[in-house]
Amino acid sequence: MTIDEVLSLPALSIRQPWASMIISGIKTVELRSWPTNYRGWLWIHSGKKVDQEALELLDDQAHEYQTGGLLGVAHLTD
């Protein structure tokens, strides 16, 4: 894949801490209420807001996560 192809990949915005968990391979499933026919590589973007409920559940702090930017790429299969 060329650099231009990587830069033109679509992006999926996900709140932290879930976005980091997807990039690190801890979270392998992301469910959405809307369907997509797209399959392939895409950017994982962390939204500016964090999932406070998840942080409490995981006993984490918001400042431990990067927000509002691209974190990495993932491969969407099904």
Buried (B, 14 or more C-beta within 10 A) or exposed (E): EEEEEEEEEEEBBBBBBBBBBBBEEEBEEBEEEEEEEEEEEBBBBBBEEBBEEBBEEEEBEEEEBEBEEBBEBBEEEE
